[in-house]
Amino acid sequence: MDAANTDSGAERPETRSTAAQIRHAEILDIVRREGRLDVAPGAARLGITPETLRRDLRALERIGHIRRSYGAAFPVESSRFETPLDFRENANSEEKARIADAAAGQIGHAQTIFIDEGFLPQLVARALPDDRPLTVVTASLPAANELAQRREVEVFLLGGRVRGTTLGTVDHWATTMLQSFVIDLAYIGANGISTEHGLTTPDPAVAAVKRAAVAASRQRIFIGTHTKFGVSSFSRFAEIGEFEKLVTGEQLSPHRAQLFSQYGPKVLRV
């Protein structure tokens, strides 16, 4: 058999590999830019079959770049990628509103509160009762602005470098301030929460502030949408068992909620 016949009619493995790498880069760009990619329209958009797209998504999920749920792909934040604040304001907005209201309702008799950075903690700040004196420590400029206008609330804004993606403060100024406080209740968010790695976030500087807030607080409530569960990011800052409650959306399955509750906290699906 001659060489010409040997090479004809078959795509070389290295060619297939290169084509897949190009598709993976394009898929990842879409997911990160738009927040999700649904299989059926995504396949038509990319000019490939749904089966090929599903295979590509499985490959991207295996290396931790995306997560799949109900026929769609969503971005996973990492040390090199973090969704901006304006995107977070629009993603899962109804679920976040329910979580914020439910979490604020768990305040009990706490008089000193920590509010984490991020959009969901900002919603919790907005939902806190306005008919009682509170002292609030926060790393979030938007939350501080929200609460400073209330006559019954005294606000301590942590100092430090301001992150443009979340308008939160970080670095040693923030962690040093937290070490001087004893806080009744902390509302803490995360980019991921998993049974394997606990609570994680992409930026080590953010993780340090969250870790200091966890250490300074008598009780801690995790707040996060169902999309955060089963996800791991770059920097670990707490274990699941350090939290008394996990407040999330009803989209989290009862089975998965039960799995996380085995580590100690009560899981509230709202």
C-alpha positions in Angstrom: 0.0 0.0 0.0 1.5 3.4 -1.0 1.9 6.4 1.4 -0.8 8.4 -0.4 -3.4 5.7 0.3 -2.2 5.3 3.9 -2.8 9.0 4.8 -6.0 9.6 2.9 -9.5 9.5 4.5 -8.4 9.7 8.1 -7.9 12.6 10.4 -4.7 12.5 12.3 -4.9 12.3 16.1 -2.9 15.4 16.5 -5.3 17.3 14.2 -8.3 16.1 16.2 -6.5 17.1 19.4 -5.8 20.6 18.1 -9.4 21.1 16.9 -10.7 20.0 20.3 -8.3 22.4 22.1 -9.6 25.3 19.9 -13.2 24.3 20.6 -12.5 24.1 24.4 -11.0 27.6 24.4 -14.0 29.0 22.5 -16.5 27.2 24.8 -14.7 28.4 27.9 -14.6 32.0 26.6 -18.4 31.9 26.0 -19.2 30.4 29.3 -17.1 32.9 31.2 -18.3 35.9 29.2 -22.0 35.0 29.2 -22.3 33.0 32.4 -23.7 29.8 30.9 -23.9 27.7 27.7 -26.9 25.5 26.9 -26.1 22.4 25.0 -28.7 22.5 22.1 -28.3 26.2 21.1 -24.6 26.0 22.0 -23.9 23.2 19.6 -25.7 25.0 16.8 -23.8 28.1 17.6 -20.4 26.3 17.5 -21.3 24.2 14.4 -20.9 20.9 16.1 -23.2 18.1 17.2 -24.7 18.1 20.7 -22.8 14.9 21.4 -19.5 16.6 20.6 -20.4 19.6 22.8 -21.3 17.3 25.7 -18.0 15.5 25.3 -16.2 18.8 25.3 -18.0 20.0 28.4 -17.2 16.7 30.2 -13.5 17.3 29.4 -13.7 20.9 30.7 -15.5 19.8 33.8 -12.8 17.2 34.5 -10.1 19.8 34.7 -12.3 22.1 36.8 -13.0 25.0 34.4 -16.8 24.6 34.2 -19.5 22.7 35.9 -22.5 21.1 34.2 -26.1 21.1 35.4 -29.4 20.3 33.7 -28.1 20.5 30.1 -26.0 23.7 30.6 -22.5 24.7 31.5 -21.5 27.3 34.0 -18.1 28.9 34.8 -16.0 27.8 37.8 -14.0 30.7 39.3 -10.3 30.1 39.8 -7.1 32.0 40.6 -7.1 33.3 37.0 -10.8 34.0 36.6 -13.4 35.6 38.7 -16.8 36.9 37.6 -17.2 40.7 38.0 -19.7 42.3 40.3 -22.1 43.5 37.6 -22.4 39.9 36.4 -23.2 38.6 39.9 -25.9 41.2 40.3 -27.9 39.6 37.4 -27.1 35.9 37.9 -29.7 33.9 39.9 -31.2 37.1 41.2 -34.5 35.6 42.4 -32.6 32.9 44.3 -30.2 35.4 45.9 -33.1 37.6 47.1 -34.7 34.6 48.8 -31.4 33.5 50.4 -30.7 37.1 51.6 -34.2 37.4 53.3 -33.9 34.0 54.9 -30.3 34.6 56.1 -31.2 38.0 57.6 -34.0 36.2 59.4 -31.5 34.0 61.2 -29.9 37.0 63.1 -31.4 36.0 66.4 -30.1 38.1 69.3 -26.8 39.0 67.6 -25.8 42.6 68.1 -22.5 42.6 66.2 -22.5 41.3 62.7 -19.9 40.7 60.0 -20.9 41.2 56.4 -18.7 39.6 53.7 -17.8 41.2 50.4 -19.9 40.3 47.3 -23.4 41.0 46.0 -25.3 38.4 48.0 -23.8 39.7 51.3 -24.9 43.2 50.2 -28.4 41.9 49.8 -28.2 40.4 53.3 -27.1 43.8 54.6 -30.1 45.4 52.9 -32.5 42.8 54.5 -31.2 43.2 58.1 -33.8 44.5 60.5 -33.8 48.3 60.8 -35.7 48.6 64.1 -32.9 47.6 66.4 -29.3 48.8 67.2 -26.6 46.8 65.4 -22.9 47.1 65.0 -21.8 45.9 61.6 -18.2 45.1 60.5 -17.8 44.7 56.8 -15.3 44.3 54.0 -17.8 45.5 51.4 -18.0 49.1 50.3 -21.5 48.7 48.9 -22.7 47.1 52.2 -21.1 49.8 54.2 -22.9 52.4 52.1 -26.2 50.6 52.4 -26.0 50.4 56.2 -24.4 53.7 57.1 -27.6 55.5 56.2 -29.5 53.7 59.0 -29.7 55.6 62.3 -29.7 52.4 64.4 -26.6 50.9 62.7 -22.9 51.6 63.5 -20.7 50.6 60.7 -17.0 49.6 60.8 -15.5 49.4 57.3 -12.3 47.3 57.1 -9.4 49.1 55.7 -7.1 47.9 53.0 -6.8 47.5 49.2 -10.1 47.7 47.4 -10.7 45.0 44.8 -12.3 46.3 41.7 -14.2 43.0 40.9 -16.2 43.0 44.2 -15.5 46.4 45.9 -14.2 44.5 48.9 -11.2 45.4 51.1 -8.3 43.0 51.6 -4.7 42.6 52.8 -3.2 43.0 56.3 -5.1 46.1 57.2 -8.4 44.2 57.0 -7.2 41.1 58.7 -5.5 43.1 61.5 -8.7 44.9 62.2 -10.7 41.7 62.4 -8.3 40.2 64.9 -9.3 43.0 67.4 -13.0 42.2 67.2 -15.3 39.7 68.9 -18.3 39.3 66.5 -21.6 37.6 67.4 -22.5 36.5 63.9 -20.8 36.4 60.5 -22.4 36.1 57.1 -19.8 34.5 54.8 -19.9 33.8 51.1 -17.6 31.6 49.0 -16.9 30.9 45.4 -17.2 27.2 46.1 -18.2 24.8 48.9 -17.4 21.1 48.7 -17.1 18.1 51.0 -13.6 17.5 49.7 -12.1 21.0 50.1 -14.4 23.0 52.4 -15.0 26.6 51.5 -12.8 28.2 48.8 -12.3 31.4 46.9 -10.0 32.3 44.0 -7.9 35.0 45.7 -5.6 34.2 48.6 -6.0 37.8 49.9 -9.8 37.4 50.0 -9.4 34.0 51.7 -7.3 35.6 54.4 -10.0 38.1 55.3 -12.7 35.4 55.3 -10.5 33.2 57.5 -10.0 36.1 59.9 -13.8 36.8 60.0 -14.5 33.1 60.7 -12.0 33.1 63.6 -13.4 36.4 65.0 -17.0 35.2 65.1 -19.0 33.2 67.6 -21.4 31.9 65.0 -21.2 31.7 61.2 -23.7 31.4 58.4 -22.7 30.5 54.9 -24.8 32.2 52.2 -24.6 31.0 48.6 -26.6 29.9 45.6 -27.0 26.2 44.8 -24.4 26.7 42.1 -21.6 27.0 44.7 -22.1 23.5 46.1 -19.7 20.8 44.9 -17.4 23.5 43.5 -13.8 24.1 44.6 -11.7 27.1 43.9 -8.1 28.0 44.6 -7.8 29.1 48.2 -9.3 27.3 51.1 -10.4 29.4 54.1 -12.8 27.3 56.2 -14.2 23.9 56.9 -17.9 23.1 56.5 -18.1 22.1 60.2 -17.2 25.6 61.3 -20.6 26.9 60.2 -23.8 26.5 62.1 -26.0 27.1 59.0 -25.8 27.0 55.3 -28.4 29.1 53.5 -29.0 28.3 49.9 -31.7 28.0 47.2 -34.3 25.2 46.9 -32.6 24.2 43.7 -30.0 22.3 45.8 -31.2 18.8 45.9 -32.4 17.3 49.2 -29.8 14.5 48.8 -26.9 17.0 48.5 -28.3 19.1 51.3 -28.3 16.0 53.5 -24.7 15.2 52.5 -23.5 18.6 53.6 -25.5 18.6 56.8 -23.6 15.5 57.9 -20.6 17.8 58.4 -22.4 19.7 61.2 -24.4 22.7 59.9 -28.1 22.9 59.3 -28.9 23.4 55.6 -31.7 25.8 54.8 -33.1 25.5 51.3 -35.3 28.5 50.4 
